[in-house]
Amino acid sequence: MKQIILTGDRPTGRLHVGHYVGSLKERVRLQNEGRYDEIYIMIADAQALTDNAEHPEKVRKNILNVALDYLACGLDPEKCTFLIQSMVPELTELTFYYMNLVTVSRVQRNPTVKSEIQQRNFEASVPVGFFCYPISQAADITAFRATAVPVGEDQLPMLEQCREIVRSFNRVYGETLIEPEVVLPKNQACLRLPGIDGREKMGKSLGNCIYLSERPEDIKTKVMSMYTDPTHLRREDPGHTKDNPVFIYLEAFCRPEHFAEFLPEYSGLDELKAHYERGGLGDVTVKKFLNHVLQTELRPIHPAARKRGKPPPPPSATCATP
């Protein structure tokens, strides 16, 4: 059986560092690994309209922005196929048939759907298209007979619902559809980056993102304003690194060579954490280090690199670990 990947993003805005460590780096690794026969990268513009129906120009504009972010991160059209969801009308037809296999109560129990509805303040006025998002996603995955789907942690409930639809379809109509496997980042910190404001999730609609295409000075401003440990009021106070966004970002991005270059007085992240937890280490020092780390990691995919016409080097094989 062919090994096939289907993955993608909704073009509701530029892609951010959560997309990068949660999915994009993994896609590039899988693309360069050569283990998969086909790789499809979908720009899900039809799904983006489910909560942007009144702003189609926003979706249209961001199709190109997302495609540019893909290229800048190292996704290669010679090795994978880019596609725009709305240009494959059969996906809508398949979604319609899958709707008969899923109950309203099952979609309502989907944690990702519940979270997104709350986030958008839809309450009782949920658009039907948005409500059926998991069903549409199942159509995308199964139409291309995907055997693997690289996702972030927040998408796990969606993939489980897809697998349920596959089992229901095969039970009624015979063994036809393929049940896909989930591919998650190996580094736990990469599963879901929090927002820079301390919220559990980084989201374009929440305005708490660091975008891949941001200018270095804007990245620095956002890093220096990041939420940290509210009990760490003075440098000498003991601090908490667990659930601290700055340290979660460091776990996702920093490598030993970053310490050697930018913070040589520490041997690694464990030593930095220990100092912060016992007190005597200020937030400004840690944030400055994180800024250096992010600037180094994102420099190859910065717009300036695109303007110079230099192709970005592919990301490292796995999500960075300290």
Secondary structure, DSSP 8 states (H G I E B T S, - for coil): ---EEEEEE--SS--BHHHIIIIIHHHHHHHHH---SEEEEEE-HHHHGGGTTT-HHHHHHHHHHHHHHHHHHT--TTTSEEEEGGG-THHHHHHHHHGGGS-HHHHHH-HHHHHHHHHTT-TT---HHHHTHHHHHHHHHHHTT-SEEE--GGGHHHHHHHHHHHHHHHHHH-S-S---EEE--SSGGGS----TTS-SS--GGGT---BTT--HHHHHHHHHT----TT--STTS----TT-HHHHHHHHH--HHHHHHH-TTSSSHHHHHHHHHHS---HHHHHHHHHHHHHHHHGGGSHHHHHTT-------SS----
